[in-house]
Amino acid sequence: MLRADGLRHAFGHVMALDDISFSLAPGRTLVIFGPNGAGKTTLLKVLAGLIRPQAGCATVAGGRGAIGWIGHQSHLYGHLTVTENLLFWAALYDVPAERRRARAAEVMRRLAIADQADRRVWALSRGLAQRAAIAKALMHDPQVLLLDEPFTGLDLAAAGEVRALLAQLRGAGRVVVLATHNIDEGIELATDVAFQRRGRFVHFAPRGAHESAEIAEAYRRAVGAGGAGGTAGG
């Protein structure tokens, strides 16, 4: 469903992607860990079609219209309400007009923001805005979901709700690719794990039965990352 073949991309002399190849079948969730500057965001943008790689290619069954993208920026319009934002993006994604309001109500309910439907985005907390951004990405029912630090700004309860939703999407046969700082948050969702360093995958394998502490130790060995807690770096 999602395939990357020999992806390379540089910004000047900095190699952001260096011969990255992998494939994911329906129902798989790849979680990517890596330090700041490893190229995680660049990889997600290439997969989303937002950056054209200088070499290699990325293909998605169903084309780019089958992708839902959640980046560092919400790409929501602050002066519009949550509902108005969702209806606007639904039109861009060619959701049939007669289904847009029902779909907006459904995704807001699933992300526990139905009570924010008529609030303008500028008035939302960081956590609520993040949930609204995820709702936007789900409006066209994508088969592939790409998420860059999706738990940023969410409290424990909201992060748990997002993880539960992503698990449901995986169970429904979607492909999810997620980059996150926090091993404890990310690993709970993973069927596959990658460590990215200086544009390369220095590890790519199914998660198996490994616990988060084992994966954190493997990460430190692979990329030389220090730190405490559950974090994997930038």
Phi and psi in degrees as GROMACS dihedral restraints (atoms count N, CA, C in turn):
[ dihedral_restraints ]
;  ai    aj    ak    al  type     phi  dphi    fc
    3     4     5     6     1  -132.2    20    10
    4     5     6     7     1   130.7    20    10
    6     7     8     9     1  -142.6    20    10
    7     8     9    10     1   135.7    20    10
    9    10    11    12     1  -120.3    20    10
   10    11    12    13     1   132.2    20    10
   12    13    14    15     1  -127.3    20    10
   13    14    15    16     1   108.0    20    10
   15    16    17    18     1    59.2    20    10
   16    17    18    19     1    41.9    20    10
   18    19    20    21     1   -69.8    20    10
   19    20    21    22     1   128.8    20    10
   21    22    23    24     1  -134.9    20    10
   22    23    24    25     1   138.6    20    10
   24    25    26    27     1  -160.3    20    10
   25    26    27    28     1   134.7    20    10
   27    28    29    30     1  -128.0    20    10
   28    29    30    31     1   148.5    20    10
   30    31    32    33     1  -111.8    20    10
   31    32    33    34     1    99.4    20    10
   33    34    35    36     1    65.6    20    10
   34    35    36    37     1  -123.6    20    10
   36    37    38    39     1   -92.6    20    10
   37    38    39    40     1     1.1    20    10
   39    40    41    42     1   -95.4    20    10
   40    41    42    43     1   118.8    20    10
   42    43    44    45     1   -85.5    20    10
   43    44    45    46     1   109.5    20    10
   45    46    47    48     1   -85.6    20    10
   46    47    48    49     1   -35.5    20    10
   48    49    50    51     1  -131.7    20    10
   49    50    51    52     1   128.4    20    10
   51    52    53    54     1  -131.9    20    10
   52    53    54    55     1    87.7    20    10
   54    55    56    57     1    60.9    20    10
   55    56    57    58     1    55.8    20    10
   57    58    59    60     1   -93.5    20    10
   58    59    60    61     1   127.4    20    10
   60    61    62    63     1  -138.4    20    10
   61    62    63    64     1   137.0    20    10
   63    64    65    66     1  -169.7    20    10
   64    65    66    67     1   167.1    20    10
   66    67    68    69     1  -142.0    20    10
   67    68    69    70     1   148.2    20    10
   69    70    71    72     1  -130.3    20    10
   70    71    72    73     1   130.4    20    10
   72    73    74    75     1   -88.2    20    10
   73    74    75    76     1   164.4    20    10
   75    76    77    78     1   -52.8    20    10
   76    77    78    79     1   139.1    20    10
   78    79    80    81     1    87.2    20    10
   79    80    81    82     1     4.8    20    10
   81    82    83    84     1   -99.7    20    10
   82    83    84    85     1   145.7    20    10
   84    85    86    87     1  -124.5    20    10
   85    86    87    88     1   114.1    20    10
   87    88    89    90     1   -96.2    20    10
   88    89    90    91     1   123.3    20    10
   90    91    92    93     1  -109.3    20    10
   91    92    93    94     1   126.5    20    10
   93    94    95    96     1  -108.9    20    10
   94    95    96    97     1   125.3    20    10
   96    97    98    99     1  -113.4    20    10
   97    98    99   100     1   148.0    20    10
   99   100   101   102     1   179.9    20    10
  100   101   102   103     1   155.3    20    10
  102   103   104   105     1   -70.6    20    10
  103   104   105   106     1   171.4    20    10
  105   106   107   108     1   -55.5    20    10
  106   107   108   109     1   136.4    20    10
  108   109   110   111     1    81.6    20    10
  109   110   111   112     1     7.5    20    10
  111   112   113   114     1   -72.8    20    10
  112   113   114   115     1   -20.6    20    10
  114   115   116   117     1   104.4    20    10
  115   116   117   118     1    12.1    20    10
  117   118   119   120     1   -62.3    20    10
  118   119   120   121     1   -47.5    20    10
  120   121   122   123     1   -65.6    20    10
  121   122   123   124     1   -40.3    20    10
  123   124   125   126     1   -59.8    20    10
  124   125   126   127     1   -42.4    20    10
  126   127   128   129     1   -61.1    20    10
  127   128   129   130     1   -46.0    20    10
  129   130   131   132     1   -63.1    20    10
  130   131   132   133     1   -38.4    20    10
  132   133   134   135     1   -67.8    20    10
  133   134   135   136     1   -35.7    20    10
  135   136   137   138     1   -65.7    20    10
  136   137   138   139     1   -44.9    20    10
  138   139   140   141     1   -61.2    20    10
  139   140   141   142     1   -34.4    20    10
  141   142   143   144     1   -79.4    20    10
  142   143   144   145     1    -9.9    20    10
  144   145   146   147     1    83.5    20    10
  145   146   147   148     1    13.0    20    10
  147   148   149   150     1   -84.8    20    10
  148   149   150   151     1   -22.7    20    10
  150   151   152   153     1  -128.7    20    10
  151   152   153   154     1   134.5    20    10
  153   154   155   156     1   -89.7    20    10
  154   155   156   157     1   121.3    20    10
  156   157   158   159     1   -67.3    20    10
  157   158   159   160     1   153.0    20    10
  159   160   161   162     1   -76.9    20    10
  160   161   162   163     1   -18.9    20    10
  162   163   164   165     1  -153.7    20    10
  163   164   165   166     1   154.6    20    10
  165   166   167   168     1    81.5    20    10
  166   167   168   169     1  -178.1    20    10
  168   169   170   171     1  -152.1    20    10
  169   170   171   172     1   158.0    20    10
  171   172   173   174     1  -124.8    20    10
  172   173   174   175     1   133.0    20    10
  174   175   176   177     1  -127.5    20    10
  175   176   177   178     1   144.8    20    10
  177   178   179   180     1  -130.6    20    10
  178   179   180   181     1   128.3    20    10
  180   181   182   183     1   -61.8    20    10
  181   182   183   184     1   126.9    20    10
  183   184   185   186     1    95.1    20    10
  184   185   186   187     1    -6.0    20    10
  186   187   188   189     1    80.0    20    10
  187   188   189   190     1  -177.2    20    10
  189   190   191   192     1   -65.3    20    10
  190   191   192   193     1   -23.4    20    10
  192   193   194   195     1   -68.1    20    10
  193   194   195   196     1   -11.4    20    10
  195   196   197   198     1   -90.4    20    10
  196   197   198   199     1     4.7    20    10
  198   199   200   201     1  -104.3    20    10
  199   200   201   202     1   137.7    20    10
  201   202   203   204     1  -110.9    20    10
  202   203   204   205     1   130.3    20    10
  204   205   206   207     1  -119.9    20    10
  205   206   207   208     1   130.2    20    10
  207   208   209   210     1  -129.5    20    10
  208   209   210   211     1   108.1    20    10
  210   211   212   213     1  -107.0    20    10
  211   212   213   214     1  -166.2    20    10
  213   214   215   216     1   -66.6    20    10
  214   215   216   217     1   -32.2    20    10
  216   217   218   219     1   -96.4    20    10
  217   218   219   220     1   140.0    20    10
  219   220   221   222     1   -73.6    20    10
  220   221   222   223     1   -26.7    20    10
  222   223   224   225     1    55.6    20    10
  223   224   225   226     1    34.6    20    10
  225   226   227   228     1  -103.6    20    10
  226   227   228   229     1   151.0    20    10
  228   229   230   231     1   -92.3    20    10
  229   230   231   232     1   116.2    20    10
  231   232   233   234     1   -61.1    20    10
  232   233   234   235     1   -31.3    20    10
  234   235   236   237     1   -82.6    20    10
  235   236   237   238     1    -6.8    20    10
  237   238   239   240     1   -98.5    20    10
  238   239   240   241     1   155.7    20    10
  240   241   242   243     1   -73.2    20    10
  241   242   243   244     1   168.7    20    10
  243   244   245   246     1   -58.5    20    10
  244   245   246   247     1   -46.8    20    10
  246   247   248   249     1   -61.1    20    10
  247   248   249   250     1   -44.8    20    10
  249   250   251   252     1   -61.4    20    10
  250   251   252   253     1   -40.0    20    10
  252   253   254   255     1   -61.0    20    10
  253   254   255   256     1   -46.2    20    10
  255   256   257   258     1   -65.1    20    10
  256   257   258   259     1   -38.7    20    10
  258   259   260   261     1   -67.3    20    10
  259   260   261   262     1   -37.7    20    10
  261   262   263   264     1   -62.5    20    10
  262   263   264   265     1   -48.3    20    10
  264   265   266   267     1   -69.0    20    10
  265   266   267   268     1   -32.1    20    10
  267   268   269   270     1   -61.7    20    10
  268   269   270   271     1   -38.8    20    10
  270   271   272   273     1   -65.7    20    10
  271   272   273   274     1   -40.5    20    10
  273   274   275   276     1   -64.4    20    10
  274   275   276   277     1   -33.6    20    10
  276   277   278   279     1   -85.9    20    10
  277   278   279   280     1     5.2    20    10
  279   280   281   282     1    62.9    20    10
  280   281   282   283     1    31.6    20    10
  282   283   284   285     1   -67.2    20    10
  283   284   285   286     1   131.2    20    10
  285   286   287   288     1   -52.2    20    10
  286   287   288   289     1   136.7    20    10
  288   289   290   291     1   -55.2    20    10
  289   290   291   292     1   -38.0    20    10
  291   292   293   294     1   -72.3    20    10
  292   293   294   295     1   -11.7    20    10
  294   295   296   297     1  -104.7    20    10
  295   296   297   298     1    -8.5    20    10
  297   298   299   300     1   -64.6    20    10
  298   299   300   301     1   -46.6    20    10
  300   301   302   303     1   -67.2    20    10
  301   302   303   304     1   -39.6    20    10
  303   304   305   306     1   -65.5    20    10
  304   305   306   307     1   -40.7    20    10
  306   307   308   309     1   -65.6    20    10
  307   308   309   310     1   -41.6    20    10
  309   310   311   312     1   -60.5    20    10
  310   311   312   313     1   -44.1    20    10
  312   313   314   315     1   -62.8    20    10
  313   314   315   316     1   -38.4    20    10
  315   316   317   318     1   -65.4    20    10
  316   317   318   319     1   -47.7    20    10
  318   319   320   321     1   -71.3    20    10
  319   320   321   322     1   -33.5    20    10
  321   322   323   324     1   -64.9    20    10
  322   323   324   325     1   -39.3    20    10
  324   325   326   327     1   -63.8    20    10
  325   326   327   328     1   -44.3    20    10
  327   328   329   330     1   -64.5    20    10
  328   329   330   331     1   -28.5    20    10
  330   331   332   333     1  -100.9    20    10
  331   332   333   334     1    10.6    20    10
  333   334   335   336     1    58.1    20    10
  334   335   336   337     1    41.5    20    10
  336   337   338   339     1  -126.6    20    10
  337   338   339   340     1    19.5    20    10
  339   340   341   342     1   -59.8    20    10
  340   341   342   343     1   -31.4    20    10
  342   343   344   345     1   -75.5    20    10
  343   344   345   346     1    -5.6    20    10
  345   346   347   348     1  -103.3    20    10
  346   347   348   349     1     7.5    20    10
  348   349   350   351     1   -54.9    20    10
  349   350   351   352     1   -37.9    20    10
  351   352   353   354     1  -101.2    20    10
  352   353   354   355     1     8.9    20    10
  354   355   356   357     1   -88.2    20    10
  355   356   357   358     1   144.8    20    10
  357   358   359   360     1   -74.8    20    10
  358   359   360   361     1   144.3    20    10
  360   361   362   363     1   -61.3    20    10
  361   362   363   364     1   -34.4    20    10
  363   364   365   366     1   -61.2    20    10
  364   365   366   367     1   -22.9    20    10
  366   367   368   369     1   -89.8    20    10
  367   368   369   370     1    -1.6    20    10
  369   370   371   372     1   -83.2    20    10
  370   371   372   373     1   151.4    20    10
  372   373   374   375     1   -68.6    20    10
  373   374   375   376     1   166.7    20    10
  375   376   377   378     1   -59.2    20    10
  376   377   378   379     1   -41.4    20    10
  378   379   380   381     1   -66.3    20    10
  379   380   381   382     1   -42.4    20    10
  381   382   383   384     1   -67.0    20    10
  382   383   384   385     1   -38.5    20    10
  384   385   386   387     1   -63.8    20    10
  385   386   387   388     1   -37.0    20    10
  387   388   389   390     1   -65.3    20    10
  388   389   390   391     1   -41.5    20    10
  390   391   392   393     1   -64.7    20    10
  391   392   393   394     1   -37.4    20    10
  393   394   395   396     1   -64.8    20    10
  394   395   396   397     1   -36.8    20    10
  396   397   398   399     1   -65.4    20    10
  397   398   399   400     1   -39.6    20    10
  399   400   401   402     1   -66.3    20    10
  400   401   402   403     1   -40.1    20    10
  402   403   404   405     1   -58.5    20    10
  403   404   405   406     1   -42.7    20    10
  405   406   407   408     1   -57.5    20    10
  406   407   408   409     1   -44.3    20    10
  408   409   410   411     1   -69.3    20    10
  409   410   411   412     1   -18.4    20    10
  411   412   413   414     1   -95.2    20    10
  412   413   414   415     1    -3.8    20    10
  414   415   416   417     1   -59.0    20    10
  415   416   417   418     1   -34.4    20    10
  417   418   419   420     1   -99.2    20    10
  418   419   420   421     1    15.3    20    10
  420   421   422   423     1    54.0    20    10
  421   422   423   424     1    59.8    20    10
  423   424   425   426     1   -68.8    20    10
  424   425   426   427     1   151.8    20    10
  426   427   428   429     1   -87.6    20    10
  427   428   429   430     1   -20.1    20    10
  429   430   431   432     1  -127.6    20    10
  430   431   432   433     1   128.9    20    10
  432   433   434   435     1  -120.3    20    10
  433   434   435   436     1   125.0    20    10
  435   436   437   438     1  -114.0    20    10
  436   437   438   439     1   123.0    20    10
  438   439   440   441     1  -129.6    20    10
  439   440   441   442     1   126.4    20    10
  441   442   443   444     1  -109.1    20    10
  442   443   444   445     1   106.4    20    10
  444   445   446   447     1    53.3    20    10
  445   446   447   448     1    58.7    20    10
  447   448   449   450     1   -71.4    20    10
  448   449   450   451     1   -15.1    20    10
  450   451   452   453     1   -92.6    20    10
  451   452   453   454     1    -0.3    20    10
  453   454   455   456     1   -59.7    20    10
  454   455   456   457     1   126.7    20    10
  456   457   458   459     1    83.3    20    10
  457   458   459   460     1    -0.7    20    10
  459   460   461   462     1   -93.9    20    10
  460   461   462   463     1   139.0    20    10
  462   463   464   465     1   -76.3    20    10
  463   464   465   466     1   176.3    20    10
  465   466   467   468     1   -59.4    20    10
  466   467   468   469     1   -41.3    20    10
  468   469   470   471     1   -66.4    20    10
  469   470   471   472     1   -44.7    20    10
  471   472   473   474     1   -66.1    20    10
  472   473   474   475     1   -40.4    20    10
  474   475   476   477     1   -62.7    20    10
  475   476   477   478     1   -38.0    20    10
  477   478   479   480     1   -64.3    20    10
  478   479   480   481     1   -39.0    20    10
  480   481   482   483     1   -65.1    20    10
  481   482   483   484     1   -40.2    20    10
  483   484   485   486     1   -66.6    20    10
  484   485   486   487     1   -42.6    20    10
  486   487   488   489     1   -61.5    20    10
  487   488   489   490     1   -40.9    20    10
  489   490   491   492     1   -63.3    20    10
  490   491   492   493     1   -40.2    20    10
  492   493   494   495     1   -64.9    20    10
  493   494   495   496     1   -43.5    20    10
  495   496   497   498     1   -64.6    20    10
  496   497   498   499     1   -35.8    20    10
  498   499   500   501     1   -65.1    20    10
  499   500   501   502     1   -38.4    20    10
  501   502   503   504     1   -62.8    20    10
  502   503   504   505     1   -43.1    20    10
  504   505   506   507     1   -63.2    20    10
  505   506   507   508     1   -41.5    20    10
  507   508   509   510     1   -62.9    20    10
  508   509   510   511     1   -42.3    20    10
  510   511   512   513     1   -64.0    20    10
  511   512   513   514     1   -24.9    20    10
  513   514   515   516     1   -88.3    20    10
  514   515   516   517     1     9.3    20    10
  516   517   518   519     1    92.6    20    10
  517   518   519   520     1     8.0    20    10
  519   520   521   522     1   -74.9    20    10
  520   521   522   523     1   158.8    20    10
  522   523   524   525     1  -101.2    20    10
  523   524   525   526     1   133.8    20    10
  525   526   527   528     1  -124.7    20    10
  526   527   528   529     1   132.0    20    10
  528   529   530   531     1  -122.5    20    10
  529   530   531   532     1   124.3    20    10
  531   532   533   534     1  -133.5    20    10
  532   533   534   535     1   131.4    20    10
  534   535   536   537     1  -111.1    20    10
  535   536   537   538     1   128.4    20    10
  537   538   539   540     1  -147.6    20    10
  538   539   540   541     1   152.5    20    10
  540   541   542   543     1   -73.9    20    10
  541   542   543   544     1   -29.4    20    10
  543   544   545   546     1  -100.3    20    10
  544   545   546   547     1   113.8    20    10
  546   547   548   549     1   -63.6    20    10
  547   548   549   550     1   -41.3    20    10
  549   550   551   552     1   -61.2    20    10
  550   551   552   553     1   -39.3    20    10
  552   553   554   555     1   -73.3    20    10
  553   554   555   556     1   -44.7    20    10
  555   556   557   558     1   -73.0    20    10
  556   557   558   559     1   -38.6    20    10
  558   559   560   561     1   -68.8    20    10
  559   560   561   562     1   -25.4    20    10
  561   562   563   564     1   -60.9    20    10
  562   563   564   565     1   -28.2    20    10
  564   565   566   567     1   -94.7    20    10
  565   566   567   568     1   -16.9    20    10
  567   568   569   570     1   -74.9    20    10
  568   569   570   571     1   135.7    20    10
  570   571   572   573     1  -100.2    20    10
  571   572   573   574     1   -23.6    20    10
  573   574   575   576     1  -137.0    20    10
  574   575   576   577     1   147.1    20    10
  576   577   578   579     1  -128.1    20    10
  577   578   579   580     1   136.0    20    10
  579   580   581   582     1  -128.7    20    10
  580   581   582   583     1   142.3    20    10
  582   583   584   585     1  -110.0    20    10
  583   584   585   586     1   126.7    20    10
  585   586   587   588     1  -114.2    20    10
  586   587   588   589     1   133.3    20    10
  588   589   590   591     1  -144.6    20    10
  589   590   591   592     1   123.8    20    10
  591   592   593   594     1    51.2    20    10
  592   593   594   595     1    43.2    20    10
  594   595   596   597     1    85.1    20    10
  595   596   597   598     1    -4.1    20    10
  597   598   599   600     1  -115.3    20    10
  598   599   600   601     1   150.4    20    10
  600   601   602   603     1   -81.7    20    10
  601   602   603   604     1   111.1    20    10
  603   604   605   606     1   -92.1    20    10
  604   605   606   607     1    -4.8    20    10
  606   607   608   609     1  -156.9    20    10
  607   608   609   610     1   135.1    20    10
  609   610   611   612     1  -152.6    20    10
  610   611   612   613     1   116.8    20    10
  612   613   614   615     1  -163.1    20    10
  613   614   615   616     1   157.2    20    10
  615   616   617   618     1   -58.9    20    10
  616   617   618   619     1   149.0    20    10
  618   619   620   621     1   -65.4    20    10
  619   620   621   622     1   -39.1    20    10
  621   622   623   624     1    65.8    20    10
  622   623   624   625     1  -143.6    20    10
  624   625   626   627     1   -99.4    20    10
  625   626   627   628     1    12.0    20    10
  627   628   629   630     1   -67.9    20    10
  628   629   630   631     1   138.9    20    10
  630   631   632   633     1   -83.3    20    10
  631   632   633   634     1   164.2    20    10
  633   634   635   636     1   -61.0    20    10
  634   635   636   637     1   -35.0    20    10
  636   637   638   639     1   -64.8    20    10
  637   638   639   640     1   -38.7    20    10
  639   640   641   642     1   -65.9    20    10
  640   641   642   643     1   -41.4    20    10
  642   643   644   645     1   -68.9    20    10
  643   644   645   646     1   -37.7    20    10
  645   646   647   648     1   -62.2    20    10
  646   647   648   649     1   -40.3    20    10
  648   649   650   651     1   -67.1    20    10
  649   650   651   652     1   -41.8    20    10
  651   652   653   654     1   -62.5    20    10
  652   653   654   655     1   -37.4    20    10
  654   655   656   657     1   -62.8    20    10
  655   656   657   658     1   -46.2    20    10
  657   658   659   660     1   -61.7    20    10
  658   659   660   661     1   -39.1    20    10
  660   661   662   663     1   -67.6    20    10
  661   662   663   664     1   -37.3    20    10
  663   664   665   666     1   -74.9    20    10
  664   665   666   667     1   -38.4    20    10
  666   667   668   669     1  -117.7    20    10
  667   668   669   670     1    -0.6    20    10
  669   670   671   672     1    70.9    20    10
  670   671   672   673     1    30.3    20    10
  672   673   674   675     1   -87.3    20    10
  673   674   675   676     1   138.6    20    10
  675   676   677   678     1   -98.4    20    10
  676   677   678   679     1  -151.8    20    10
  678   679   680   681     1   100.6    20    10
  679   680   681   682     1   168.0    20    10
  681   682   683   684     1  -125.5    20    10
  682   683   684   685     1  -177.2    20    10
  684   685   686   687     1    68.0    20    10
  685   686   687   688     1  -148.9    20    10
  687   688   689   690     1  -102.3    20    10
  688   689   690   691     1    14.2    20    10
  690   691   692   693     1   -88.3    20    10
  691   692   693   694     1   150.2    20    10
  693   694   695   696     1  -112.4    20    10
  694   695   696   697     1     4.8    20    10
  696   697   698   699     1    98.3    20    10
  697   698   699   700     1   176.4    20    10
